Amino acid sequence: MEDILISRVYGAKPAKGPVFLVDGMWPRGIRKEDLKLDGWVSDIAPSPDLRLWFGHIPERFEEFRTRYRQELDRRPDAVRPLLEAARQGPITLLYAAKDTEHNNAVVLRDYLRDHLAKTA
């Protein structure tokens, strides 16, 4: 399924459709003018408390997934623009984390896909 792509901001793969940065903080070492974005949706990122608790420790990822999805459920206004964009075609979510399997963009992609499937 290539409807919602995720890519690390450092050395990002070619994007499909609109490109959104989904981290709460701007990625280190990246100048704003060098990153071609359709939006920076910082309000969709995990809360600071959740991000600090997770600390990118893979053993905490499943609990992080559960807690982050609960946060997303409480922020429909933050989720809505990404869902609307994804309904129009492919989108790309950019993130800065080093771990490509255990990060907020992975959870967000799956969350968006689940919501799109429910409304299809």
FIGU-777842 format. One record per residue: residue in one letter; x, y, z of N, C-alpha, C in turn. Coordinates in steps of 0.1 Angstrom, whole numbers, plus 5000, padded with zeros to 4 digits. Atoms other than C-alpha are relative to their C-alpha. Example, Ala and Ser with C-alpha at 12.3 -4.5 7.8 and 13.67 -1.06 7.14 Angstrom:
% residues 2
+------+------+------+------+------+------+------+------+------+------+
! rest !  nc1 !  nc2 !  nc3 ! cac1 ! cac2 ! cac3 !  cc1 !  cc2 !  cc3 !
+------+------+------+------+------+------+------+------+------+------+
!    A ! 5009 ! 4988 ! 5000 ! 5123 ! 4955 ! 5078 ! 5009 ! 5012 ! 5000 !
!    S ! 4991 ! 4989 ! 5000 ! 5137 ! 4989 ! 5071 ! 4992 ! 5011 ! 5008 !
+------+------+------+------+------+------+------+------+------+------+
This chain:
% residues 120
+------+------+------+------+------+------+------+------+------+------+
! rest !  nc1 !  nc2 !  nc3 ! cac1 ! cac2 ! cac3 !  cc1 !  cc2 !  cc3 !
+------+------+------+------+------+------+------+------+------+------+
!    M ! 5008 ! 4988 ! 5000 ! 5000 ! 5000 ! 5000 ! 5009 ! 5012 ! 5000 !
!    E ! 4991 ! 4988 ! 5001 ! 5017 ! 5032 ! 4989 ! 4992 ! 5013 ! 5000 !
!    D ! 5008 ! 4988 ! 4999 ! 4990 ! 5057 ! 4998 ! 5006 ! 5010 ! 5010 !
!    I ! 4994 ! 4991 ! 4991 ! 5008 ! 5071 ! 5028 ! 5014 ! 4995 ! 5002 !
!    L ! 4986 ! 5003 ! 4999 ! 5046 ! 5070 ! 5026 ! 5006 ! 5007 ! 5012 !
!    I ! 4992 ! 4994 ! 4990 ! 5070 ! 5077 ! 5054 ! 5014 ! 5000 ! 4996 !
!    S ! 4987 ! 4999 ! 5004 ! 5105 ! 5089 ! 5050 ! 5008 ! 5008 ! 5010 !
!    R ! 4992 ! 4992 ! 4991 ! 5133 ! 5101 ! 5072 ! 5004 ! 5013 ! 4993 !
!    V ! 4997 ! 4987 ! 5006 ! 5140 ! 5138 ! 5066 ! 5014 ! 5001 ! 4995 !
!    Y ! 4986 ! 5000 ! 5005 ! 5177 ! 5132 ! 5063 ! 5002 ! 4989 ! 4989 !
!    G ! 4999 ! 5010 ! 5011 ! 5182 ! 5116 ! 5029 ! 4987 ! 4995 ! 4996 !
!    A ! 5014 ! 5004 ! 5003 ! 5145 ! 5115 ! 5022 ! 5000 ! 4994 ! 4986 !
!    K ! 5002 ! 5007 ! 5013 ! 5134 ! 5092 ! 4994 ! 4991 ! 5010 ! 4992 !
!    P ! 5009 ! 4991 ! 5008 ! 5115 ! 5109 ! 4965 ! 4986 ! 4999 ! 5005 !
!    A ! 5014 ! 4999 ! 4994 ! 5081 ! 5120 ! 4978 ! 4990 ! 4997 ! 4989 !
!    K ! 5012 ! 5001 ! 5008 ! 5047 ! 5111 ! 4964 ! 4990 ! 5009 ! 5006 !
!    G ! 5010 ! 4991 ! 4995 ! 5021 ! 5138 ! 4967 ! 5005 ! 5010 ! 5009 !
!    P ! 4996 ! 4989 ! 4990 ! 5020 ! 5165 ! 4994 ! 5009 ! 4994 ! 5010 !
!    V ! 4990 ! 5004 ! 4990 ! 5048 ! 5163 ! 5019 ! 4998 ! 5008 ! 5013 !
!    F ! 5002 ! 4994 ! 4987 ! 5043 ! 5169 ! 5056 ! 5010 ! 4996 ! 5010 !
!    L ! 4991 ! 5003 ! 4988 ! 5068 ! 5171 ! 5085 ! 4991 ! 4998 ! 5012 !
!    V ! 5009 ! 5004 ! 4990 ! 5051 ! 5153 ! 5114 ! 5007 ! 5000 ! 5014 !
!    D ! 4993 ! 4999 ! 4987 ! 5076 ! 5160 ! 5142 ! 4997 ! 5013 ! 5007 !
!    G ! 5003 ! 4988 ! 4992 ! 5070 ! 5185 ! 5170 ! 5011 ! 5011 ! 5000 !
!    M ! 4989 ! 4991 ! 5000 ! 5105 ! 5200 ! 5167 ! 5006 ! 5000 ! 4986 !
!    W ! 4994 ! 4999 ! 5013 ! 5123 ! 5212 ! 5136 ! 5012 ! 4991 ! 5000 !
!    P ! 4988 ! 5009 ! 5000 ! 5150 ! 5186 ! 5125 ! 5013 ! 5008 ! 5000 !
!    R ! 4987 ! 4993 ! 4999 ! 5185 ! 5196 ! 5135 ! 5008 ! 4999 ! 4987 !
!    G ! 4991 ! 4999 ! 5012 ! 5208 ! 5207 ! 5107 ! 4993 ! 5002 ! 4987 !
!    I ! 5008 ! 4998 ! 5012 ! 5180 ! 5212 ! 5082 ! 4995 ! 5015 ! 4999 !
!    R ! 5005 ! 4987 ! 5002 ! 5174 ! 5247 ! 5069 ! 4986 ! 5000 ! 4994 !
!    K ! 5014 ! 5000 ! 5004 ! 5137 ! 5255 ! 5064 ! 4999 ! 5002 ! 4985 !
!    E ! 5001 ! 4998 ! 5015 ! 5143 ! 5267 ! 5028 ! 5005 ! 4988 ! 4992 !
!    D ! 4995 ! 5012 ! 5007 ! 5160 ! 5233 ! 5020 ! 4990 ! 4989 ! 5000 !
!    L ! 5010 ! 5011 ! 4999 ! 5130 ! 5212 ! 5029 ! 4987 ! 5004 ! 4993 !
!    K ! 5012 ! 4996 ! 5008 ! 5102 ! 5213 ! 5004 ! 4988 ! 4993 ! 5006 !
!    L ! 5011 ! 5005 ! 4992 ! 5071 ! 5209 ! 5025 ! 4987 ! 5006 ! 4995 !
!    D ! 5013 ! 4994 ! 5002 ! 5034 ! 5213 ! 5019 ! 4994 ! 5004 ! 5014 !
!    G ! 5004 ! 4996 ! 4987 ! 5030 ! 5216 ! 5057 ! 5009 ! 4994 ! 5011 !
!    W ! 4994 ! 5005 ! 4988 ! 5046 ! 5212 ! 5091 ! 4989 ! 4999 ! 5010 !
!    V ! 5012 ! 5002 ! 4991 ! 5019 ! 5197 ! 5113 ! 5006 ! 4996 ! 5014 !
!    S ! 4993 ! 5002 ! 4987 ! 5038 ! 5200 ! 5146 ! 4990 ! 4996 ! 5011 !
!    D ! 5010 ! 5003 ! 4989 ! 5005 ! 5197 ! 5166 ! 4995 ! 4986 ! 4999 !
!    I ! 5004 ! 5014 ! 5001 ! 5001 ! 5161 ! 5154 ! 5011 ! 4991 ! 5007 !
!    A ! 4989 ! 5008 ! 4993 ! 5034 ! 5150 ! 5171 ! 4996 ! 4995 ! 5013 !
!    P ! 5003 ! 5004 ! 4986 ! 5034 ! 5131 ! 5203 ! 5002 ! 5011 ! 5010 !
!    S ! 4998 ! 4990 ! 4990 ! 5031 ! 5152 ! 5234 ! 5014 ! 4999 ! 5005 !
!    P ! 4987 ! 5000 ! 4995 ! 5064 ! 5162 ! 5250 ! 5002 ! 4989 ! 5011 !
!    D ! 4999 ! 5010 ! 4989 ! 5057 ! 5139 ! 5280 ! 5001 ! 4986 ! 4994 !
!    L ! 5000 ! 5013 ! 5006 ! 5050 ! 5109 ! 5258 ! 5013 ! 4998 ! 4992 !
!    R ! 4988 ! 5001 ! 5007 ! 5080 ! 5116 ! 5236 ! 5012 ! 4997 ! 5009 !
!    L ! 4989 ! 5002 ! 4990 ! 5103 ! 5118 ! 5266 ! 4999 ! 4986 ! 5006 !
!    W ! 5001 ! 5013 ! 4994 ! 5089 ! 5087 ! 5282 ! 5005 ! 4989 ! 4990 !
!    F ! 4996 ! 5010 ! 5010 ! 5093 ! 5067 ! 5249 ! 5015 ! 5000 ! 4998 !
!    G ! 4985 ! 4999 ! 5001 ! 5129 ! 5079 ! 5244 ! 5006 ! 4991 ! 4989 !
!    H ! 4996 ! 5008 ! 5011 ! 5130 ! 5058 ! 5212 ! 5006 ! 4986 ! 5005 !
!    I ! 4996 ! 5013 ! 4995 ! 5135 ! 5026 ! 5233 ! 4991 ! 4990 ! 4994 !
!    P ! 5009 ! 5009 ! 5007 ! 5122 ! 4998 ! 5211 ! 4991 ! 4992 ! 5008 !
!    E ! 5008 ! 5008 ! 4991 ! 5109 ! 4978 ! 5240 ! 4988 ! 5007 ! 5005 !
!    R ! 5011 ! 4992 ! 4996 ! 5085 ! 5006 ! 5248 ! 4991 ! 5004 ! 4988 !
!    F ! 5007 ! 4996 ! 5012 ! 5072 ! 5009 ! 5212 ! 4985 ! 4997 ! 5000 !
!    E ! 5014 ! 5004 ! 5000 ! 5040 ! 4990 ! 5216 ! 4991 ! 5008 ! 5009 !
!    E ! 5008 ! 4991 ! 4990 ! 5029 ! 5010 ! 5247 ! 5000 ! 5014 ! 4994 !
!    F ! 5000 ! 4986 ! 5007 ! 5040 ! 5042 ! 5228 ! 4989 ! 5000 ! 4990 !
!    R ! 5010 ! 5001 ! 5011 ! 5018 ! 5031 ! 5199 ! 4986 ! 5002 ! 5006 !
!    T ! 5013 ! 4999 ! 4994 ! 4988 ! 5027 ! 5222 ! 4998 ! 5014 ! 5005 !
!    R ! 5001 ! 4987 ! 4994 ! 4994 ! 5060 ! 5240 ! 4999 ! 5011 ! 4990 !
!    Y ! 5000 ! 4990 ! 5010 ! 5001 ! 5080 ! 5209 ! 4986 ! 4999 ! 4992 !
!    R ! 5013 ! 5001 ! 5007 ! 4969 ! 5067 ! 5191 ! 4989 ! 5006 ! 5009 !
!    Q ! 5010 ! 4993 ! 4991 ! 4949 ! 5078 ! 5222 ! 5002 ! 5015 ! 4999 !
!    E ! 4998 ! 4986 ! 5001 ! 4965 ! 5112 ! 5219 ! 4994 ! 5005 ! 4986 !
!    L ! 5005 ! 4996 ! 5013 ! 4956 ! 5113 ! 5182 ! 4984 ! 5000 ! 5000 !
!    D ! 5014 ! 5001 ! 4999 ! 4920 ! 5103 ! 5190 ! 4994 ! 5013 ! 5007 !
!    R ! 5004 ! 4988 ! 4993 ! 4918 ! 5134 ! 5213 ! 5003 ! 5013 ! 4992 !
!    R ! 4996 ! 4988 ! 5008 ! 4931 ! 5157 ! 5185 ! 4995 ! 4999 ! 4985 !
!    P ! 5005 ! 5002 ! 5013 ! 4908 ! 5153 ! 5155 ! 5003 ! 5012 ! 4991 !
!    D ! 4997 ! 4988 ! 5008 ! 4915 ! 5189 ! 5143 ! 5014 ! 4999 ! 4994 !
!    A ! 4986 ! 5002 ! 5004 ! 4952 ! 5180 ! 5140 ! 5001 ! 4989 ! 4989 !
!    V ! 5000 ! 5012 ! 5009 ! 4945 ! 5147 ! 5121 ! 4993 ! 5004 ! 4987 !
!    R ! 5008 ! 4997 ! 5012 ! 4919 ! 5161 ! 5097 ! 5007 ! 5004 ! 4988 !
!    P ! 4994 ! 4996 ! 5012 ! 4942 ! 5179 ! 5073 ! 5008 ! 4989 ! 4993 !
!    L ! 4993 ! 5011 ! 5006 ! 4963 ! 5148 ! 5067 ! 4990 ! 4989 ! 4994 !
!    L ! 5010 ! 5009 ! 5005 ! 4932 ! 5126 ! 5063 ! 4994 ! 5006 ! 4987 !
!    E ! 5006 ! 4994 ! 5012 ! 4918 ! 5151 ! 5037 ! 5010 ! 4999 ! 4989 !
!    A ! 4990 ! 5000 ! 5011 ! 4951 ! 5152 ! 5018 ! 5001 ! 4985 ! 4995 !
!    A ! 4998 ! 5015 ! 5004 ! 4954 ! 5113 ! 5018 ! 4988 ! 4995 ! 4992 !
!    R ! 5012 ! 5004 ! 5008 ! 4918 ! 5110 ! 5004 ! 5002 ! 5005 ! 4986 !
!    Q ! 4998 ! 4995 ! 5013 ! 4930 ! 5130 ! 4974 ! 5011 ! 4992 ! 4992 !
!    G ! 4989 ! 5008 ! 5006 ! 4960 ! 5107 ! 4967 ! 5011 ! 4998 ! 5010 !
!    P ! 4988 ! 5003 ! 4991 ! 4994 ! 5097 ! 4981 ! 5005 ! 5012 ! 5007 !
!    I ! 4994 ! 4990 ! 4992 ! 5010 ! 5117 ! 5008 ! 5013 ! 4994 ! 5006 !
!    T ! 4987 ! 5004 ! 4994 ! 5045 ! 5116 ! 5023 ! 5001 ! 5007 ! 5014 !
!    L ! 4997 ! 4995 ! 4986 ! 5052 ! 5120 ! 5061 ! 5014 ! 4999 ! 5002 !
!    L ! 4986 ! 5000 ! 4996 ! 5086 ! 5131 ! 5071 ! 5002 ! 5000 ! 5015 !
!    Y ! 4997 ! 5001 ! 4986 ! 5102 ! 5124 ! 5104 ! 5016 ! 5001 ! 5001 !
!    A ! 4986 ! 4999 ! 4998 ! 5137 ! 5129 ! 5119 ! 5007 ! 4988 ! 5008 !
!    A ! 4995 ! 5011 ! 4992 ! 5141 ! 5098 ! 5142 ! 5010 ! 4991 ! 4992 !
!    K ! 4990 ! 5009 ! 5007 ! 5171 ! 5075 ! 5134 ! 4994 ! 4986 ! 4998 !
!    D ! 5007 ! 5013 ! 5000 ! 5150 ! 5044 ! 5141 ! 4989 ! 5000 ! 4990 !
!    T ! 5010 ! 5000 ! 5011 ! 5130 ! 5037 ! 5109 ! 4988 ! 4991 ! 5003 !
!    E ! 5011 ! 5009 ! 4997 ! 5108 ! 5011 ! 5125 ! 4992 ! 5004 ! 5013 !
!    H ! 5006 ! 4997 ! 4987 ! 5100 ! 5026 ! 5160 ! 5000 ! 5015 ! 5001 !
!    N ! 5001 ! 4986 ! 4999 ! 5089 ! 5062 ! 5156 ! 4986 ! 5005 ! 4998 !
!    N ! 5014 ! 4995 ! 5000 ! 5058 ! 5084 ! 5156 ! 4994 ! 5000 ! 4985 !
!    A ! 5006 ! 5000 ! 5014 ! 5055 ! 5085 ! 5117 ! 4995 ! 4986 ! 4997 !
!    V ! 5006 ! 5014 ! 5002 ! 5050 ! 5047 ! 5117 ! 4987 ! 4999 ! 5006 !
!    V ! 5013 ! 5000 ! 4993 ! 5022 ! 5050 ! 5142 ! 4990 ! 5008 ! 4993 !
!    L ! 5009 ! 4990 ! 5006 ! 5007 ! 5080 ! 5125 ! 4995 ! 4994 ! 4986 !
!    R ! 5004 ! 5006 ! 5013 ! 5008 ! 5063 ! 5090 ! 4989 ! 4989 ! 5002 !
!    D ! 5009 ! 5011 ! 4998 ! 4990 ! 5032 ! 5104 ! 4986 ! 5006 ! 5005 !
!    Y ! 5012 ! 4994 ! 4995 ! 4965 ! 5054 ! 5123 ! 4992 ! 5006 ! 4989 !
!    L ! 5006 ! 4993 ! 5012 ! 4957 ! 5074 ! 5091 ! 4994 ! 4989 ! 4991 !
!    R ! 5005 ! 5011 ! 5009 ! 4953 ! 5042 ! 5071 ! 4988 ! 4993 ! 5006 !
!    D ! 5011 ! 5006 ! 4993 ! 4930 ! 5027 ! 5097 ! 4987 ! 5009 ! 4998 !
!    H ! 5011 ! 4991 ! 5001 ! 4908 ! 5058 ! 5096 ! 4995 ! 5001 ! 4985 !
!    L ! 5004 ! 5000 ! 5014 ! 4908 ! 5059 ! 5058 ! 4992 ! 4988 ! 4996 !
!    A ! 5007 ! 5013 ! 5002 ! 4897 ! 5022 ! 5057 ! 4986 ! 5000 ! 5005 !
!    K ! 5013 ! 5000 ! 4994 ! 4868 ! 5029 ! 5080 ! 4990 ! 5009 ! 4992 !
!    T ! 5009 ! 4991 ! 5007 ! 4855 ! 5057 ! 5058 ! 4999 ! 4997 ! 4985 !
!    A ! 5000 ! 5003 ! 5015 ! 4861 ! 5040 ! 5024 ! 4987 ! 4993 ! 4996 !
+------+------+------+------+------+------+------+------+------+------+
